[in-house]
Amino acid sequence: MGNILAMKTTVEIDDALIVRVRKHARRTGRTMRSLVEEGLRRCLEAERPAKRYELPDLSVGNTGGLNPLEALSWQDLRDEIYGGR
């Protein structure tokens, strides 16, 4: 199968919107086709997922050093986590 380079199609557009598009096209010297293509591109680009969130590094202790929590008993560790409740 070959790639489709261009395709003609029929699109139903609200009357009030088409009037605005025609005026905008005349004012900017562009074709309605270019405006429709730009609108479709913008919609598809807006769909792209945002950059993945990365949690900040809030590590305890020094990298490669001793973990200060390893020496605690389970009860002491629990108290440390929950604030001695």
PyMOL commands that set and color helices and strands:
alter all, ss='L'
color gray80, all
select helices_A, chain A and resi 15-28+32-46+74-82
alter helices_A, ss='H'
color red, helices_A
deselect
rebuild
show_as cartoon
